[in-house]
Amino acid sequence: MQGGFEETQEPWWQPGWEAGDEVDLEAPGLFHPRRPRPEPDDSHPLLAPLARAQDALARLETRAEGASPAIAAGLRARMSYQEASGWLAHAHVWIHPQDLALRDAGLTSSYSAAAQIGRLEGELPATAAHGSSFAAIPSDVAVNLGLRLARLERRLAEFRTWAPLADAPAMRETLQSLGYGAMLSDADAKQWLASAHSRTRVPALIRAGRSARDWMNLSGGEPLCPDGIFLGACLWREKGFGRSITLPFWAAPGPRHHRLSLQVGLRWMAGFLECVTAAAVVAADELTRLQSAEEKARALAHTARSRLPAAIDAVLRAPIVTARSLARSLDVTPQAALGLLRELMEAGIIREATGRASWRAFVLA
């Protein structure tokens, strides 16, 4: 495939017992009981990037699985918006993850309409606070695609029974949920699935990356559309990974994605692995922030009948909390929920995110 990977016969990919039926046991380099075992090839260009990515992911998954349920859920939710924000940045639409959460919660509306009445910065408070100039109005269509990606990222990590690549119709449904796949034929889907599932003896991350790139070539899309990377994440989960968090990729710094879009072959795969490593570090930092907030909250004094612990749990789980959403979650009045939020603000655990006097939303400080 153009720009993809040629099937390699390097020993690094192929176990020695699959070399063929006719094997010369006296050939140089082959293992033989009467000859010392040859040294492994540690010069393969993917060995170091793969080791770094696997190490970063293993550390992240171990920490996430050992965290409280509220923190694990909060990490998945926040990273889904981080991933969507990263992809949008690659598509030249710069929106802070918190503003995506506001939009997803229905607390902001069309950016085009807001720009027409001079209120765009009010609809994107976190983005404005981080110095974006809004030279171009963010595309509502692109943002909606990004939010679709965020929802599917969470679904992949949270729904154990969902099999997005069970067969060709399931794959088409998955892509259509992401906003793609309308022109995908069953033949193309079956071809990709057969190729992806035939790679049973390569590392799971290599399998995910190669299959993602194969899909980009097959679909003829832009080299870093979110559909190919998401399909790779689905394959990674099929191998037993991603029980606590979906494969991170788009949360890596933007320049890494831009460099990757110019690469092919082994250089592309090495860049893919480096993006995964960098995104896993971002997720680990977010996990540390959540755990710090949980520790600070534990120090707050409360009575046995206080709803404060439940409020803290809700704040850790959701990237955006309002008095109304907290009241529904705790089955209390909006006034009681607002009192709990004020208490958490005074303790420095949350802060107001919109700058409004009403219809306010709160995030971790």
Number of C-alpha atoms within 10 A of each C-alpha: 9 10 15 21 16 10 7 9 10 9 12 15 12 13 12 12 8 8 11 7 7 6 11 8 11 10 9 10 12 14 14 13 7 6 11 10 11 11 7 8 9 10 8 11 12 17 13 15 20 21 13 16 22 19 13 19 24 15 13 21 21 11 16 22 14 12 17 15 14 17 27 22 20 22 27 26 24 23 27 31 29 28 27 28 27 26 27 25 19 20 13 13 20 21 25 23 21 22 23 28 23 23 19 19 16 9 17 17 16 15 20 15 13 17 17 10 8 10 13 20 17 17 20 26 19 21 20 17 11 10 8 14 12 16 6 10 16 20 16 15 9 15 23 17 19 24 22 17 24 25 17 17 25 20 16 23 22 17 10 10 7 12 15 19 18 11 14 20 15 15 22 21 16 20 20 15 15 21 16 17 17 10 10 16 13 14 10 15 22 15 14 19 19 12 13 20 12 11 15 10 10 14 14 21 23 19 21 27 24 25 26 29 26 22 25 21 17 18 18 9 12 11 19 19 16 24 22 26 25 24 23 25 26 23 25 21 21 16 14 9 20 20 16 21 26 25 27 26 26 29 26 23 16 15 11 16 22 13 11 19 15 11 17 16 14 16 14 21 24 23 21 28 24 22 25 26 25 21 26 28 20 20 27 20 13 18 23 15 16 22 17 12 20 19 11 13 18 11 9 12 9 11 8 7 7 11 15 22 18 14 20 20 17 20 27 29 21 23 24 25 26 22 23 17 17 23 19 13 13 16 11 14 14 17 12 16 24 16 14 22 26 16 15 21 17 11 15 14 20 21 17 18 20 22 12 11 6 7 11 15 22 20 19 20 14
